[in-house]
Amino acid sequence: MRSSFLAVLAGATGALLLSISVGAQVLPDPAAVALIERLDLPEAERPVRESPRWRKPRKIALFLSPIPGAPTDVALARYRAVTDDIELIAFSGNDFSAVRDADVVIGFCSPELLRAARELRWLHNIGVGVERCALAPEVAQYDFILTNNQRISGPTIAEHTIALLSSLATGMQHYVANQTRATWNSALPVPLVRTDLEGKTMLVAGLGGIGTEIARRAHGLGMKVIATRSSGRTGPDYVDYVGLPDELHALAARADVIVNALPLTRETTALFNQRFFRAVKRGAWFISVGRGQSTVTADLTAALQDGTLAGAGLDVVDPEPLPADHPLWRLPNVIITPHISALSEVASERRDVLIRENLRRYIAGEKLLNVVDLEAGY
């Protein structure tokens, strides 16, 4: 994810910066206005200037991985339209020397970064998952605002989810393997079968930004969609029923497809375990695009081997990378992708737009987008 994101940051030297300056004020990029509306990005209740620790930043540290042919100064130039004369410095890897006196850090939240960033007031997590911070006991001792890229990758992950599901429904992984061997054979090995998705029921576990986009696309394919969400029972019109997390097992018994779109929290760690797979409708498919640690890998493998599940599409696993000798690699009813469902050129552009807009808002003391509740973990 990092290299794809940074490639867009680097861009061309002559890339057009759409932020408009009026005197000392920088107005929103029209692309940011459209993005906020399209993805319904949540806005903080109060302007950040009301936070007792807010001040106009003196130094901003931005995570950038070295990319051949992508000079750092070109990548940083994309932000100068909103940071103006504020010191802007790049850092990479685990070298946190650049963040020590930074007010603002754009990077990946971790206990190591928090320990190094002694002046930190706001951190924007480049990814969506913040479990490295949220699940760390020592995070409570740090006083900072955390935002992330929630919802930004939703459309991209949703398309990847549908691709995994459609491949399982058509046995596509078998035909691709045949192609590499130049074999013309229409037969599918047991337990694979070709079937239609229309009329089937999908359970989306986690009807957040990603889950909602998945549900939208499943509905468009003629599927019935049910879901769980922790914030309540409300949902879009194309979701037939929204249950609370404690209804997960009952809803799984009704679903032909179960999609894990949950963040990793204390409550969701190892949630998809032997007890869960005993509750699912026999012959269901399991798609996981949330976090690998929410699924007990041994229990998932057993459910696939004994026929409880008809198949699985996994973009996240535990551990990552999956060891070469793990049986999941060799099951014909499993498709594995290497945690890349959030990656696309368009998704990278959306992330760039959000980061620049949140930088503009923080410097101006306005309401930030995508503020994370560290206690909740998302």
Secondary structure, DSSP 8 states (H G I E B T S, - for coil): -HHHHHHHHH--TT-----EEETTEEE--HHHHHHHHHHT--B-SS-GGGSTT----SEEEEE---BTTB-HHHHHHTTHHHHTTSEEEEE-TT--GGGTT-SEEEE---HHHHHH-TT-SEEEESSS--HHHHT-GGGGG---EEE--TTTTHHHHHHHHHHHHHHHHHTHHHHHHHHHTT-------TT------TT-EEEEE--SHHHHHHHHHHHHTT-EEEEE-TT-S---TT-SEEE-GGGHHHHHTT-SEEEE-----TTTTT-BSHHHHHHS-TTEEEEE-S-GGGB-HHHHHHHHHTTSEEEEEES--SSSS--TT-GGGG-TTEEE--S-TT--HHHHHHHHHHHHHHHHHHHHT---BSB--TTTT-
